[in-house]
Amino acid sequence: MNHLDKLEAQSIYILREAYREFKNICMLWSIGKDSTVLLWLARKAFFGHVPIPLVHIDTHYKIPEMIKYRDELAIKWKLTMIYGENSEALAQKKTFPDGNADRLTCCQMLKSEALKNTLSGEWNRYVMDHKTGKYVVDSNREKYTGVIVGVRADEEGSRSKERYFSPRDKENDWAVEDQPPEFWNQFKTDFAPGTHIRIHPLLDWTELNIWEYIERENIPITSLYFDQGDGKRYRSLGCYPCTFPVESTAKNVSEIIEELKSGKFANIAERSGRAQDKDDGGGLETLRRGGYM
Amino acid sequence: MDTREQMNIVIVGHVDHGKSTVIGRLLADTGSLPEGKLDSVKEYCRKNSRPFEYAFLLDALKDEQAQGITIDTARCFFKTSKRDYIIIDAPGHIEFLKNMVTGASRAEAALLVIDAKEGIKENSKRHGHIVSMLGIKQVVVLVNKMDLVDFSKEVYESIISEFGEFLQKVNIKPINFIPISAFNGDNIAQKSPNTLWYEGPTVLEQLDGFVNKKENRQLPFRMPVQDIYKFTEEGDDR
């Protein structure tokens, strides 16, 4: 087994543990490369089926190609595709691009708040109707108690301290100092009512591993990661007002791998194009304690 | 496709004996940090009127930096020409012991840090016990803060004899005792001119000297059954 086989096996093991333990479980799909790898792993874990609904939090400031790609793949792979949003903040224009909130507050409202209320079922969820390809209000409002997330430990300081199975309390808060122990492959999946568990199958993967795996498995990835001829590409995807492309002429996966291994990005952090991290004093801790992934 | 070997190493020991500093220094001296990371931590320390510490590279949480301690285990990714490592930085406080155990249960080898000046403390022993119970066979003791005892060979040797005796009781045979000063970089990535009497490897050389566990397929056969399910949608009758 090479290192990718081992990472794959461990992630699939975690996905199957999660599916067995939680009745109401969902997987967050940000449309980015990491959660798309996670989706690919789920298809492998369950022999081509994805028995877990995919949830996307739509801030309506996502790069438009992301939404198109999401819906195309949802149809092709027959996914239970759900999105949620903070319709109130959007209607009242309480956002950073509208000039009515700073970056952190905007993230908290459009992402963290929307996520919290979508997971709990308090706000509307919209599910894709595969007959029409359109989204309709989901009649299922049951709370998700298990949430699978594609964060990696190498991305940022607070993510380096996550467990594979990590509890969040009723308020969505993360008690970093009081996480349950995890021995070998034994995961604590039994928690108090009202809490939910975040499951992190990709914790041990690095950015480079993700790209090597995408290349090996030929996973379809949104073209935003590649240079379209203007010498720019995205290294990390988010909302367009706060995510900036990097100067790069990598046009395909193998050129990205080369760039990460020996080229100009070998020593530059992946999220350096994400403005909200800088507003949080160089990390994501404040946002993440409040429910950001 | 590159088929590099990967290995997990945990770093344990009593609080304030310098675990996070060892890793921080190792990352800095081998050029493993992202560009600008060292400068941004230095800038943070300057703004907050605090002395610079390599440990801040790892103790990323605001509570950790404010209190100057490690609260939860962190994974750091590090590579040498030989293989890729995940170095697991475990907390040394008694109240975070379960976080230390979580980190240690994932490791193939352990670096146990002891402060040369303070000597063997409660958690030096407790962590030794736990490493033994978890079945980690490869243990190296790092005798840290040698600069505070003038790089004295006598101090180093007294720790070898005292701690070696304890470790023997818990069935650990340390591969090595390395005299280091993590803060100043002695014997971390480069041999120190201050310990000419020491002929063993540096921490970096020691890492590559550890033996990785056998491939799963070389071990006795195990087949975990996680669950049984059947998906019949779309006419699938597998």
Chai-1 contact restraints between the chains, C-beta under 6 A:
chainA,res_idxA,chainB,res_idxB,connection_type,confidence,min_distance_angstrom,max_distance_angstrom,comment,restraint_id
A,N2,B,T3,contact,1.0,0.0,6.0,A-B,restraint_1
A,H3,B,R4,contact,1.0,0.0,6.0,A-B,restraint_2
A,H3,B,Q6,contact,1.0,0.0,6.0,A-B,restraint_3
A,R16,B,Q226,contact,1.0,0.0,6.0,A-B,restraint_4
A,R20,B,D227,contact,1.0,0.0,6.0,A-B,restraint_5
A,H49,B,F231,contact,1.0,0.0,6.0,A-B,restraint_6
A,A153,B,R75,contact,1.0,0.0,6.0,A-B,restraint_7
A,D154,B,F77,contact,1.0,0.0,6.0,A-B,restraint_8
A,G157,B,A60,contact,1.0,0.0,6.0,A-B,restraint_9
A,S158,B,A60,contact,1.0,0.0,6.0,A-B,restraint_10
A,S160,B,A74,contact,1.0,0.0,6.0,A-B,restraint_11
A,S160,B,R75,contact,1.0,0.0,6.0,A-B,restraint_12
A,K161,B,D72,contact,1.0,0.0,6.0,A-B,restraint_13
A,K161,B,A74,contact,1.0,0.0,6.0,A-B,restraint_14
A,V176,B,D72,contact,1.0,0.0,6.0,A-B,restraint_15
A,E177,B,I71,contact,1.0,0.0,6.0,A-B,restraint_16
A,P181,B,K98,contact,1.0,0.0,6.0,A-B,restraint_17
A,P181,B,V101,contact,1.0,0.0,6.0,A-B,restraint_18
A,P181,B,T102,contact,1.0,0.0,6.0,A-B,restraint_19
A,E182,B,T102,contact,1.0,0.0,6.0,A-B,restraint_20
A,F183,B,S105,contact,1.0,0.0,6.0,A-B,restraint_21
A,W184,B,S105,contact,1.0,0.0,6.0,A-B,restraint_22
A,T206,B,F77,contact,1.0,0.0,6.0,A-B,restraint_23
A,N267,B,P34,contact,1.0,0.0,6.0,A-B,restraint_24
A,N267,B,E35,contact,1.0,0.0,6.0,A-B,restraint_25
A,I268,B,P34,contact,1.0,0.0,6.0,A-B,restraint_26
A,I268,B,E35,contact,1.0,0.0,6.0,A-B,restraint_27
A,A269,B,P34,contact,1.0,0.0,6.0,A-B,restraint_28
A,E285,B,K62,contact,1.0,0.0,6.0,A-B,restraint_29
